[in-house]
Amino acid sequence: MTTSPVIKNISEKKFSPSQGEDSSYEYELWIKEAFPEITEQEWEDWGWQMQHRFRTREALSEFIPLTQEEKDGIEHCGQKLTMAIPPYFASLIDPQDPQCPIRRQCVPTSRELVTAPEEMRDPCGEEKHSPARGLVHRYPDRVLFLVSDHCPMYCRHCTRSRILGETKQLFNSSTYEEALHYIREHEEVRDVLISGGDPLLLSDHLLEYLLQSLRAIPHVEFLRVGTRVPVTLPQRITPAFVDMLKKYHPLWLSIHCNHPKEITPRVKEACCLLADSGIPVGSQTVLLKGINDDAGIIKSLMHELLKIRVRPYYIYQCDPITGSRHFRASIETGLRIMNQLRGYTSGYAVPTYVLDAPGGGGKIPLNPDYILKKENGKYIFRNYAGEIYFYQDNP
């Protein structure tokens, strides 16, 4: 494996490209400062980013002074989920702050090796709802189609850590055909979510084959791709790649973004390229203790997403995956955050807060209590400011 380059601390820098300018702008300046030996062409090559990911304690320690907890986590993380951090995403880490929200999402710690009684290997019960390899059919009219078992960066809170890792090789042409056959045979399936792992790590040719195969099924109306690539590896989103995707409209992308610090000029470029091509983009955020469990952070994140034309969609209660207790904020915290969003910012900036019922029950919306009482068709409500209002319902 090629040794990862040493990255300088650039976390204090602020980058906001001038309106109307091309994407080469100021971003190039800090790339060259952080990676003086790397050409812009190499940096913008997503294959280079993948090849130079931080995979070992030795490589990462050249970049940041690791805590003992991080050293132990990296040494033993293979028991759960290995470490992989692209140089681009690593460049967002504050090396002096062990609580940096980027760092905590991607650098293993020994805390994830501790299992709590309520935790599960497959908290969403995907395996018991799998009628074909790589396929999850939980809801009546839609399926989850898993096509990849690896990602550019392994989130330490990942719900599917049980299937991830480049050596597992769980998905191949055989599993694809088995899943496609099932979808063809079940006319109730109108919506297919392609996920993994990360499906955007597939080659253009293979991903297009899957999209083409699904689009050829008459009863499949709606295609979605679940990915974190635009956030962790935005170099993958190129004009040629987007030109391929837009041939399969209606196609939507659901990205995963947890903190405002993740939304850089490069991420903006990737998301705007998708939006300009007519591909709607929504965002899913996982509520994470000590990372984004604060109304101010969540509101800022939602505003930044809207500014790059990404619609906030879900906030997830962190699933009780094995070794995740240190990431799981309370439901009470989540409800308090939602209460501080509704009415205090535009509706477009208010996602739906959901819990994926442990064991496979599906998504359950979690909402603050606005209905205070119902009696003889008369409702008593409170609004966002705590003021009381009445409504007479006419059945």
Secondary structure, 3 states (H helix, E strand, C coil): CCCCCCCCCCCCCCCCCCCCCCCCCCHHHHHHHHCCCCCHHHHCCHHHHHHCCECCHHHHHCCCCCCHHHHHHHHHHHHCCCCCECHHHHCCCCCCCCCCHHHHHHCCCHHHHCCCCCCECCCCCCHHHCCECCEEEEECCEEEEECCCCCCCCCCCCCCCCCCCCCCCCCCHHHHHHHHHHHHHCCCCCEEEEECCCHHHCCHHHHHHHHHHHHCCCCCCEEEEEECHHHHCHHHCCHHHHHHHHHHCCEEEEEECCCHHHCCHHHHHHHHHHHHCCCCEEEEEEEECCCCCCHHHHHHHHHHHHHCCCEEEEEEECCCECCCHHHECCHHHHHHHHHCCECCECHHHCCEEEEEECCCCEEEECCCCCEEEEECCEEEEECCCCCEEEEECCC
